[in-house]
Amino acid sequence: MSKPVVVNIPHQLGRAEARRRIDEGIGRLTQQFAAMGETRHAWEGDILRFAVAAMGQEVNGSVDVRDQEVVLQVTLPGFLAMIASKVKGRIQKEGQILLEDKRKA
């Protein structure tokens, strides 16, 4: 049974900069997963749709880039659905790091 995970990540970067950072981040992620399986992603306006297939499982999702937040939705299949809360926490943390406004540091 699959389980959807939704993560809202606030930011103060503006839509264009948030999208640029996500685009760079998905590129790094794709390189990391390339050896283990297949990855696909495509932008539809300000929504990035993606799929990662590895070890007989496929994870699908979308990243909706908005002016002051990013909404990430991922559908976790089978056994990954059992660890959805851990996955959600990790996505939240990594997303906040990616969208951190480094000018404030």
Steps between C-alpha positions, in 0.01 A plus 500: 500500500643839402500803727512866396734728694453877480764742626463879504829688511479878550762723338577867443687462172227580253368253247781532241788444745320213675440335163865547399622334821256211462610451140865480612408268788305260278802484270725389788239252619466354151876445484497323837218263401619436144708199604213340695206555268314728265399858569270725299403860559338780302375848575139593424498872569612534862423137585774240477369147447740215573530124526776282639503125434739271685493148644159429350338802666397832348462827686299773327450856605481867429659820625272805477713815521303794638599855594556428871489122530573179319250216524652159444275199455646151475316171466691225678434143389481181703764464766610864473151605612574338837778754563309800367545710815879458487504581129287810560737624770803451278334677205402793726856535631671472162248737341557764765876478445456531123269803532682673784558870435879513530499882505370486858789287624 
